[in-house]
């Protein structure tokens, strides 16, 4: 039934292996190591690859990994018990060798393996023959009902409607105490305490009498924000200078000269993002020093603002258990959710930390809280660090040598800032002497083409053709509204190839992840044009919604593509990062769910407000 079972160290040394077929399992095990263990995703101890299901168990004390593989179509109920039993069997048998690091010896484990496997299979068969046990009352839905929800029954709906008493609004004629329907008559197990409380409440309201509603004088409305009054000098020319609604190509150069101080320079790579935190200089060591000083002075320690101040008990040199870590993990989970990390992602991160630390030996002067916090910090930095480097400038120059344009497509939901951040990236590219063609493929939203036309005019004013040998650095390819977006993008790429333009930026229409026709159109655009980079533009304000958006965008592009390896999202542009303070959890959620890096971070409204993600700065703000 089992195709593969192997034991190897985290350093890559295979200690023992069992294989029942001649199938090559190396790609599946390598995929498990690459995408789960190295990427800090060990919370869910099951991994599917091709037609196989791989389950694994970590031994953090001896740095071992136990992996079992079987066909995905099989439902083996004994695998989890088998993994736990084989883990204990191998540890007990070779404990001294593992403690001294003797990994390069011949581990005779075949007989023990067959014995444990036979016992696990027998246990699985016995469990399958056993009748399904009834749930206890605590496990049932009925136990979670409140007393008030159990008063009314479906069969007594009509009677209850007739006998229903309105306690909140008694009338003047009510002189007698009205009691609710008898619990014995209705067959309900309503307690006497509830009846007494209801009667007392009713008597109290009836004794006070009905309250007359006094006609209150209307409250004066609060003064809202007053409209701004522009102070003009009296000349009509001043008023016309404020009007930006009309395109004025002849005046664009005068308004946006290269010597203007409105924008900066972005030559070279994008600068790293700097995230400020109010408590940058405060850490666990400072808190421990405060506690020691207060103890020496016989004064109570000041109440700390740290999230982890509750868990300061020192532990000896012993193995960490899940029960010991549970208070810290629950506090960490709530802290991550408060910093805008999606709830499911926060739970998975905490489970991954628990799986990574369970059984690990910590020192005498190490606390559980600091160990858990440091491990989570390392995991978050690992998640945010890209698995592959995306160097757009290098790839664009390489594509130019090959005689083709470098193509980037932008997708996302409505209103996240796709066109604005496309203009920022365009400004960065022309600052590095790359000629850009913008393809206006948003043929759905009114004003989308005009917005790109305005950005094109402003960018050309900042980089006039006379500074670049007569070349116009930014061009716009448009075909109006109501046209096929995939066809417009294909024509734009061909035009860029013919005119030797370096980069093509494809602006697509905003679409919700549940909009089937628009998602099919996006998958068609990606399939027909095969862009070098597909960027998902998302807001830093979203929490749980970010996971749903990314999953459904990737799923739609995979389902509507006829190729074996469909082109999915390659990177993320995180916008409106300047509006969230230290609630930077959306970056973790998006990167965790896709495994793709955050390429750009939007931090404002000007062309230079574009940064590169600094993983350590984001994690530092997240953990404070």
N, C-alpha and C positions, 0 to 999 in steps of 0.2 A: 504493500500500500504506500509506503514511503519511498520516494525516489532518491532522496539525498539526505544525509545527516553529516554535519561536519562541525568540528570544534577548532577554532583558531583564535590566536591572540590578537589584540588590537594593534600589535606591531606587524601583523601580516604573516605570522608563523602558523602553519596548519599542524595541529597536534594529532588529530585523528579524523578519519573520514570514512563514511560508508555510502556506497552507491549501488542501487539495485538495477539500474539500467545503464545502457551505453550512451545515453544522452549527455551532451556537454552542458554543464550547469555553470560554467565560469561566467558567462555574461550576466546571468541572473544574480549570482552572488556579488559580482562587481557592482551591479546596479543597486543592490541593497546597501552595500558599503558607501557608494558614492552619493546616493540620494537620500539615505535615511541616517546612517550612523554618522557620517562626516558632516551632514547638514543639521545635526541636532534635532532630528524628528523621530526620536525613539519612544514617544509616548504611546503610539498605537503599535503594538508588537506584532504586526502582520503587514506583509508587503506583497503586492501582486506584480508579476512581471511576465509578459507574454501569456503562456498557458499555465504558469506555475503560481502557486501560493507559497510564500516563504514566511515562516514564523521563526522568531529569534528570541533569545533571552541573554541578557548581559550579566556578567559576573564582574562587578566593579572592584572587588577586592583583589582578584588576580588578573584583571584586565583581559577577560575571555569573552568570546561570543559563541553561543550555541545556536546553530541554524538547522532547521528541518524544512525540506521542500517536498511538495506533493502536487498532484494535478488539481487545477482550480475547480474542476467539476465535482471533485470528491468532497464529501462532508464528513470529516473525521473528528468525532467529538472528543477523542482521547488525546489529541495532540498537545493541548495545554498542560494536562497532567503529565504526559510523557516528558515534555521539556523540563518541568520542575523536578521530576524524579531523576532523570538522567543527569541533570545539573548537580543535584545533591550526591548522586552516586560517583560521578567523576571527581568532584571536590574531595569527598571522603577518601577515595582510593589513592589519589595523587596529591594530597594536600601538602606534604613535605616537599615534594619535587617542585610544585608550583610556588611555594613560599621562597625557595632558594633559586628560582629562575631557571630550573633545568628543563627547558622546552625542547631540546634537541635529542631526545631519547625516544626509544620505541615504546609507545604506550599500548600495552596489551589490554584492549578494552572491548574486544569483540564479544566475548562471552557475557560480560556484564551488560553490554548493549542489548544483546538478544534477549536476555532475561528480563530487563526492564521493559523492553518493547512488548514482549509476550504478556507481561502483567498488565500493561496499559491497554492492550487490545482486548484482553479478557474483561477488564473493567468497563471498557466501552461497550462491549456486547451485553454485559449484565445491566448496564444503565439503559440500553435500548429496550430490553425486555421488561423492565420495571414499568408498572403503570404510572401515568403522570400524576404526581401528587397535587392535591388541592392546595390552593393558596390559603395562607393564614388570613385571619381577619385584618391584621395590620398591613398586609400586602394588597388588600383589596381596595377598590375605589370607594366603597361604602365607608371605610374607616376614615377617609379623608373628608367626608361631608361634615358640615357643621350641624348643630342641633336645629337651627332655624330652617335649614334646607331640607331637613327630614320631617318637618311638620306636615307639609302638604304632600298628598299622594295623588298619582294620576287618576285613580278610580274615584277619588273624592273631590275632584276639581270643582264640579258644580255645587256640591254641598258647601265647600269652603268658600266659594264666591258668595253664596247666599249668607253664610254665617260670618263672613269676614268683617272684622271690626276695624274701623279707622281710628286709631289711637291719637294720631297727631292733630285731628281737627274735630273735637267734640262739639256737639250742638248745645243750645240752651236748654232743650227739653230733656236732656239726658240727666236724670236724677238718680238712676240706679246704676250700680256698678255692673258693667257689662263684662262678662268673662269670655275668653276665647273658647273655642270648641274643646270639649273634654278629650284629653289624650287617650282615655280608655275607650271611648266610643269610636274614635278613629283608628284605634289599634296602634297608636304611636307610643314610643317609650319616652315621652317628654318628662323631664324631671319636675318635681314640685317647686324647686327653687326658681326655675324660669317662670312658672305661673305666678308665683308670689311677686317676683320683680315686675312682671307686666302689669299686675293689678295695682301695685303701689304706684307705678308710673302713671297709670290711667287715672287713679284717684287724685294724684297730685295735680295733673293737668286740669281735671274737672273742677277742683277746688279753686283754682286761680281764675277760672272762667275764660271765655274766649277773649282773645286780645284783639282790640280794634287797631286796625292799621292807621296810623297817623299819616296824614298827608304831609310829607316832608317837603321842604322847599328845595327846589333843584339846586344841586351843588354847582358852583361855578366851574366851568370847564377849565382844565389845565391848559396853560399856554404852551403850545407846541413850538417846534423850531421855526423861527421866523425866516421867511425867504431872504436871501442875500440881495442887498441893494448895491448895484454897481455904481461907483462914483465915476461919472464921465465928465470930461472937461467941457462938454457942451458941443463938441464938434461931431457931426454925423459920422465922420471917419472912424472915431473911436468905437462906436457901436458896431460898425461893419467889421472891424478887426476881430470882434468877439465871435462872429458867425463862422463856424467851421462846417456847416452843413453842406456847403457846395464845394465841389472839387475845383481847385484853382491851380492847374499845373504851372501857370506862368508865375504865380506868387509863391510856390512851394519852396523854391530855392532861397528866396529872401527870408522866409519864416524859419527854415531849418537849414542853416548854414553849417558847414563842417566845423567852423570855429565856435559853434554854440556850446554852452556849458550845461545844456539840459541833460545830456547823456554822457557817460564815460566811455572808456575803451575796454574792449574784451579780446585783445589779441592773445593768442595762446589758449591754454586749457581753461576750463571753467574753475573758478575758485571754489574752495570747500565751504560748505554751510557751517555757520557758527550759531549754535543754539545756546542761549543764555539761560541760566537757572538762578533762582533767588538764593539757593543754599549750596552754591558750588563748593564752598570751603568747609562744609560740614559733612562729616562722615561718621562711621561707627567708632573709629578710634577716639575722636573727640568726645563722643558720648560716654565711652568707657572711662576716659580720664575724668570727666565730670562726676561720674558715679564714685570713682575711687577717692577723689578729693572730698566729696560730700561725706563719704563714710569716715574719712580720717578726721574731719572737723565735727563729727557727730551731728551732722545736719542731714535732713532728708534730701535725697537727690531731686533735682528739679525735673519736672515732667518733660520728657523729650518729645519733640515733634517728629522724630523719625518713625517711619512705618514699622521698623523692626525693633523698636525699643522694648516690646513685650517679651522678647525671646533672648534673654541675656544669660541664661544658665550655662555654665561651663560643663563640658562633658569630658570624660576620660578618653583614653585611646581605645575606642571600641567601634564596632561596625554600626553604621547609620541604618536605622530602620525607617520604614515608611510612616509608622505611627509617630516617631520622634520628629519627622519632618512635616507632618500634616498641618500643625498650626502655622508654621512659616509659609507653607505652600498656599494655604487658604488666604493668608494675609497678602501674599504676593499676587495671587489671582485677582483679588479685589483691587489691589493697587494698579495692576495693569489695565483692568477694565476702566478704572477711573481716569487713566491716561489715554483713553480712546482706543485701546486694543479691543478687537472683536472678542466677544465672550468665548466663542468656540476656540479661537486661537489662543487665548489666555489659558484655558483649561489644558489644551494640548501642550503648551510650553511648560506648564507646571508638571504635567505627567511626564514629559521628557526629562525634566530635571530630576524628578523622583526616580525614574528608571536609571538615570546616569549615576545617581549617588547611592542608591540602595545597596547596602553591603560594603560600602567604601569605608576605610578606616581613616578617622580624622585624629589629629593630635590632641594633646591634653589641653592646650591653651587656645584651641579653636572652638568657636561657638557654632551651634547648628545654624543660627540665623546668618552669620557671616559666610559660612560654607555654602548654604543654599543661595544666598544673594550673589556671591561671586560666580558660582556656577551658572546661574541664570544670566548674569551680565556677559559672561564669555559666550554663552549660547546665542544671545541676541546679537552680539557683534559678529559672530559667525554667520548668522542668518542674513544680516544686512550686507555683509561683504560679498561682492558678486563672485559667482563661480567662474565667470568668464569676463574679461575686460572688454568693454565696448568703447573703442576709440574711433569716433566718427571722423575726425580730421585725417587720421591715418588711412581709414578705409576709403574716404572720399578721394584722397590723392592716389591711392592704389587703383580705384575705379577709373580715374581720369587717365592713368597710364594704359588701361585696357581699352580706352576709347568708348566708354559708356558712362552715363550719369549714375551717381549714387542716389538711391531712391529711399525716402522715408515717408511712411504713412502714419497719420495721427487718427486715433479713434477714441471714443468715449461717450459718456452719457451727455445729456443736454446741460448746457450752462456751466461746464467745468473750466472753460478757458482754453479750448483747443486752438482757436485762431490767434488769441493773444500770445500764447506760449510758442506757437509756430513762428510768429513775428520775432519773438525774442531769439529763438534759435537761428532764424534767418539773419538777424543782426550779428550774432556771434560768428556765423559762417562768412559773411562778407567782410567782417573785421579781419578774418584770416585769409582774405584774398581768394575766396571761392565764389564763383558766380552761381546764382540760385534762380530756379524757376519754381514759382508757386502755382500748383494746380488747384483751381477752385472747383472741387468736387462736391461741395455742399450745395447741391441744387434744390434743396428743400426749404431751408430757413430763409425768410425774407430779410434782405440786407446782408447776407453772408458774403456775396461777391463784392458789394460796395465796401464792406469792412476790409477785405483783403486788398482792394484797390487803394484804399486810403493808406494802409500800412506800406504798400509798395511805393507809393509816392513819397511818403516820409522817409523811408529807408534810402531811396535814391537821392533824396535831398541831403541826407547825412553823408552819403558816398557818391558824389556827382561823377558823371562819366569822365570828365577831364582829368580826374585823379587816377583813373585806371585805364589810360590809353584809349579813351573813347568808348569803352565797354560800359553798358548799363548793367550794374551788378545784380539787380533784382528785376525779374520779369514776371508777369502774371498771365497765366493761360486760362481763359474763361470761355465758356460756351453758353452762359445764361442759366436759366432755371428750368426745371422739369426734364432735364436730360439724364442719360444713363451715366452714373458716376464712374463706373469701370471703363467705359469707352473714352470719357474725357481724360482719365488718368493715363490710359494707353496712348492717346494722341499726344499728351504732354510729354511723356517719356520719349516717344519717337522724335518729337520736336527738339527736345533737349539733346538727344543724340546727334541730330543733324546740325544743330547750331553750336555744338561743343560746349554746352552748359554743364557745370560740374555736379550740381546737386538739384534734385527735384523733391519738393516738399508737397505732399498730398494732403489737403484739408478735406475731411469727410464730415458728413452731417452728424449731429448728435442724435443718439438713439438710446432708448431704454433697453435694458438687457432682456426684457420680456417681449419686445416688439419683433415678432417673427419675420415679417417681410423685410424690414430694414436690416436685420441681422443676416438674412440670406444675401442681401445686396452687398453688405460689407465683406462677407466670405467670398462673393464673386469678385469683388475688386481686388482682394488679396490674391486669389487664385489666378486671375487673368494677368496681373501685372508683376507678381512675385517681387515685392519691394525688398530691399536689403534689410530694412529695419521697420518693424511694426511697433509703434509706441502707444501704450494705453495712457490716456490723460485722465487722472482722477484727482478728486479734491482731498486735501488733508483734513477736512472737517468730518468726513464720514467715518462711521465705526463698523458696525456689523454689515452695513450695506456694501462696503468695499469688497467683502468676500463674495457676496452674491453677484456683484457686477463682474468681477474678474472671472469667476467660475463659469458664468453663463456666456461671457464673450468668448472665452477659449472653447467652450463646448459648442457654441454655434459655429465657430470657424472650423472646428474639427468635423462636425456633423455634415456641414454643407460643402465640404471639400471632397473631391473624388480621388485625391492622391493618397498614397499609403502613409506618407509622413506629412500631414497638413502643416501649413505655416501658421503658428500661433503667435501670441504676444511675446515680443523679444525684450521689452523693457517698459519702464513706467516713468511717466512725468507727473510729479506730485505738485499740484498747484495750491495757491492760497495758503502757503506755509507760514506767512507772516501774521495770520489771524488766529493762530491756535495756541500761542504762548508755549507751554511745555507739554501740551497734550499731543504728543507726536506718535501716538500708537498706530495711526493709519499706515505709517511706513512699515511697521512690523507686520501688520495684517496682510498688506498687499504683497510684500516680498515673501512671506511665509506661504501664502496660498499658491503663488505662481512659481516660486523659485527663481524669478527673474529680477535683475537689479533695478534700482531706481536711478535712472540716467540723469535726469534733471530735476531740480526743485525750484518752483516759482515762488519768489519772495516779495513781489510787488507789481506795480503797473508799468514801470518804465522798461525800456529794452535791455537795460543792464541788470535787472532784477532776476537773474538766473544763476543758480548755484549748483554745485555738485554735492551729493550727499556725503556727509562725514559720519560714518557709522558710529565711531566712538562718541562724538558729540551728541548724536541722537540718543544713544543708549544711556549716556550720562544724564541727559534731561529726563529720560523715561524712568530711571531708577531713583530719582530724587523725590 
